[in-house]
Amino acid sequence: MTHHDEDWRAGGFGLYIHWPFCAAKCPYCDFNSHVSTKIDQHVWAEAYLSEIDRVSRETEGRVLNTVFFGGGTPSLMDPDVVDTILTKVRSSWRLSNDLEITLEANPTSIEAGRFRAYSEAGVNRVSMGMQAFNDADLRKLGRMHSAAEGRKAFDIARSVFDRVSFDLIYARQDQTLDHWRQELNEALSMAIDHLSLYQLTVEDGTVFGARAERGLLKGIPDDDSAADMYLLTQDLAEAAGFPAYEVSNHAKLGSESRHNLIYWRYGDYLGIGPGAHGRLTRNGIRHATDTLKHPGAWLSQVKKTGSGEAFREALRRDEEVTEFLLFGMRLAEGLDRHRYIALSGADFNEERLAHLTSIGMIEADDNKIRATREGRAVLNAVIRELLPD
């Protein structure tokens, strides 16, 4: 068996479960989320159990490191559905001793009793979509909670879970560097062990995208202002003991999101639920998997065929190399050079490495290649230089 056959082991093995429903659709969101007034949660639970049966048969003998309930808004799931799913997970794989089980939550859908029930079901980490700490910006972002509700929800989460993360978006409409400094300082004073700080990107196919196309999305900071906000974010977060371990993610040492590290370290992960992607190595070949996006179509396919998978394709070696590079270079730790050589059959171009090192974009040695802080600010350009011709 070659090193490549078992490459995924260096990244770990996780399960992603997509809950596609939200109470409302945010104008910047390009995730697979749907607003529905009537959801038969029992029927959905049965479909997830069926999918866990299917994917666990394919991965028998593996140790599961993480479970992640994403969405949509998984905190709209009945706690007994989460409990049923996690009971099934525990009987389907061997579990790592430090199994991380994360559930994404919105501040509008949080009650203390509900959180306690998730905790009793086995969830041990919560990730909250705060996005902003002032009401005017929350309204612009289409969020349904107020800043006060966000802070209250965070306090509830903190009283139940040891590990709580939250997301904020910067480079928002009409936001200045000083506004962001104040907001970020408040966030860092609240944070427990992890926070995700994302620059607003206007995606095609979103409400914001359509507004921007018509010239109606006013006040988005220019690239230089956004870059200043990014660099300020790195400085303040690091000084507060939350260094960036990935481009947009900050954590106290040892509190990184282990599930997301599986993606970035290019491990294997199963994706179940509408629109969930996966990466699965079978017989030494890594496959990309995908599912139907529409909730109703996915549900009826699971019932009819016993599989929610819509697509599975063996990745070509050059595609794997590109993905490994794209993900690994996002991490502050960088990527493993030996894995890169094993995957690609060749080392990096030494002249390009020397050039990127000399201009302060990367640090390279025999074992690791990593982007510097300046390099991470222009990461796409750095990666373009590193990609094989």
N, C-alpha and C positions, 0 to 999 in steps of 0.2 A: 504494500500500500504506500503510495507516494505521500509526501508532505501535503500536496495539493488536495488529495482525497479527503483529508481531515482538516482542511484549512479553517472551516467554520468553528472548530473547537477553540481556536485562539480568541474568538469573539464571544462565544457563549450561545445559549439557546433560550429563546423567549416565546411567549404567546401574546399576540395582540388581539383584543376582542373589540370590534367596532359596534357601538350603539348609535344608530344613525339619526336619532330624533332630538330636536331642540324645541324649546318653547317659542323661539323666534329666530330668524336668520340674520346674522350680523352682516352689515354691508361690505366688510373687508374680507369675509371668510370664503375660502375656496375649497373647504373640506366637504366631504360628502355628508351633508346634514339636511334634514327634512323636518318641516313642521307638520305635526299630525295631531288631531284632537282625540282620536280614539286608537289606543294601542292595546292589543290583547297580549299582555306580558307573559301569560302562561304559554301561549303559542310560540312566542319568541324564545322563551327559555328552552322549550323542546327542540327548537331548531339549533340553538347553540350546543345543547347536549349532543345532538346528532353529529354536528360538525367536530366536536371534541373527540367523539368516538372515531370518526374517520381519520383525523390527522394524528391521533395518538397511535393508531395502528401502523401508520407510516414511520413513526419515530420511536418505536418500541426500544426500550433500553436506554434512552437518553435521559440525562438529568436536566430538569427544567429549572432555569435560574430566575425567571421573572414572568409576571402576568401584568398586562396593562389594559385597563378598560378605558378606551378613548372614544371620541365622537365628533359630532353630536354632543350631547350632554348626558354622560353616564349617570350623573347624580339624579336623573329622572327615572332610573331603573328602580323597581321595587327591591328593597334590601333582600327579600327572600329569593328573588331571582338571582342576585349576586351570590347569595349563600348556596343555592342549588348548583350554580356553575362552578363555584370554587370547590364544593364537595366532589363534583365530577373530576375536576382537575387533579385533586389530591389522589383520586383512585386511578388516574390514567397515566401518570408519570412518576418516576422517582424525583423527589424534590431536593433542591440544594438546601443546605442548612440555613442559609440566609435568604430564603425565597422572598423577593420583593414583589408586593402586589399593590399596584397603583390604581387609583380611580380618579378620573378628571371630574371636577365639580364646578358648577357656576354658583356665584353668591346668591342668586335668586332661588335656587332649589335646595337650600341647606336648612335643615332643622337639626337640633342637637340629637334628638331621638333617632333620626334617620342615620346620622353619622355613627352613633353608637352601634346601631344594627349592622352597618357596613364593617365596622371594626370587629364585631363578634363573628361576622362571616369570614373574616380573615384578611380584609384589606388592611395594610399597614403603612400606606403612604397615600396622601391626597395631593393633587395638583389643581390649583384654583385659578380660574380665568378672571383675574381682577381687571387687567388692561389699563386702568387709569384710576387716579385718586381724586378726580374732581368731576362734579356732576355734569358740567357743560360738555366736557370731552367724552364722558361716558355716553351722553345722548348722541353726540356726533358719531360715535362708534357703533351706535345702535344697540348698546347694552341695556338690559332691562333692570339692572340694579343701580342703586345710588352708591356714592362713595361710603356713606355711613353703613349701608347694608354690607358692603364689601369688607369693611373693617370688622363688623360684628361677626360675619360668617367666618372670617379668619380666626377670630377669638374662639369661636365654637370648635373649629377644626383643631386648633392648637390644644384645646382642653381634652380632645379625644385621641389624637394621633401624635406620636413622637416626631414623625416626618411629614412636614407640610411645605409644599412649594407653591409659589404663585407666579403668574405671568403679568408683565407690563409691556405696553407698546410705547415706543418713543418715535420722535420725528413725526408727530401727529400734526394735524392742521393747526396753524398759528402757534405752535409750541416754540418757545425760545429756549436757549441753553440754560438760562437762569431758572425758568419754570421747571425744566427737567432736573436740574440740580436739586431743587427743593423736594421734588417728588421722589427722586431716587434716594435722597437722604432719609426721607420718611420710610420708604420701602425697606432700606437696609436696617433701619432701627427696629422694624417689625419682624424681619425675616428670621426664620428658625435655622434652616440648614441649606436651603436651595431656593434660587429664583431664576426665572427665565426672562430675559430682557430683549425684546425683539424690535428691530426697526420696522416701521410700517412699510409694507410693500403693497403697491396697488396692482392686484392681479387681474388679468383678463377674465371675463366671465363672472365678475363680482359686480355688485351695485356700485362700489367705488370705481371699478374699472370703467363702467359705462359712464359714470359722471365725469371722470377724468377725460374720456374721449370727447365728451361734449363741452369740455372746458369749464365744467361746473364744480370741480373739486378744488376749492381755493385754499391757499395758505399752506400747502405742503412744503416743508423746508427743502431748500436746494441741497445738492449733493455735499457741498462743503459744510453746510450747517449740520447735516445728518452725520457726516464724518466726525465733526467736533463732538457731537452728542455720543457717538460710539466711543471715542477715546476718553471722554469724561466718565462714561459708564465703566470702562476698564479701570481707570484710576480710583474712582470712589469705591467700587465694589471690592477691589483688591485691598485697599486700605482698611475696609471694614471686615476683612477676613473671609470674603466671598470671591476668590479669584475665578476668572473664566477658565473652565476646563474644556469648553467648546465655544464656538463663535458667539452664541447667544445664551449660553447657560453658565451659571455661577453657583458654586457650592462651597461649603466648608469642606475641608479635607476629609474624605471618606464618606461624604454624603451625596456624591454624584448620583444621578438617576441611572441605576444599573440597567434598566430596560433600554434607555436611549443609548447607553454605551454599547449594547449589543449591535445596534444599527451602525454606529460610528466605527466600531472595531470590526465590522463586517462579519458578524456571526450569523447564525441561522435564526429565523423567527417565522412562526406560523401566523398568518393573518386570517381571522374568521369574522364574519359579519359583512354587511353590504359595503363594497368598495374597499375592503381591507387588502393590502398587498402583503406578500410574504417572500422570503428567500429560504429555499430548502435544498439541502445537498442530499442527493440519492445516488448511490453507487459511484461516488466520486465526482458527480456532476451537479453543479449548483443551478437550481431552477428559480425563475421568477414566477410567482403565482399572483393571481388577481381574482376578484369576485365581481359579480354583477352589482352595479351601484344602486339601482332602485330598490328600496326596501321590499316592496311587494313582489317584485320579480325574483329577488334573492330568496325570499321566504318560500315562494311556490316552487322554485327550483330545488331547494333543499328537500321539500316534501316529496316532490316527484321523483328526483334522481338520487337522493341521499348524498348529494354534494352541492355545496354552495360555490364551488370553484368554477370560474368561467374561462380561465386561461392558465396555461402552464407552459413555460418555454425554457428549454435549456439555454443558459447564457453562454455565448462564445467567450473564449478566454480573454480576448481584448476588451469585451464588455465588463468582465469581472475586474480586470486591471483598472479600468476607468472608474468603476464604482468604488473599489478599494481606495483609490487615490482621492476621489471626491469626498468620501466619508472620513477617511483617516486624517486628512490634512485639516479638517475642521477642529480636531482635538488639539488642546495645548500640548499633550504628550506626543503628538505627531504620529507617524506611522512606522511600523516595523519594516525595516529595509529588507530583512531576510524573507519575510512573507511576500513582499513585493517581487523580489527576484524569483521566488518559487512559483508565484502566479504568472509572471510575465515571461519568464525564461531569460530575462536580461536585466541588467542594472540600469539605473538612471544615467542620463547623459552627463558626464563629469563636467564638461564645459558649462552647461546650463546651471548645474549645481553651484559651481564656482562663482558664476555671475550672480545668481540669486543670493548667495552668501555674501558676496562683496558689497552688494547694495542694501544689505540688512534685512532681506525679506525672509530668509530661512536660516536655520541652523542644521547642519548635517554632520553625522559621524557614521561609523560602520554599521551601527545598529538602528539608528532613528533618523528620520527627516521630519522636521517640524517647522511650521511657520512661526516667525516672530510675531510680536504684537502688531507691529507695523504691517507685516505680511498678511496677518489675518484680516486687517482692515481692507485689503485689496485681494482677497483670497482667490477670486476667480481668475485674475490675471496670473497669479503665482501658479495655480494649477494648470493653466494653459501652457505655461513654460515647461512644466514637469511631464506633461502627457507625452507618451512616445509618438513619433511621427507616423 
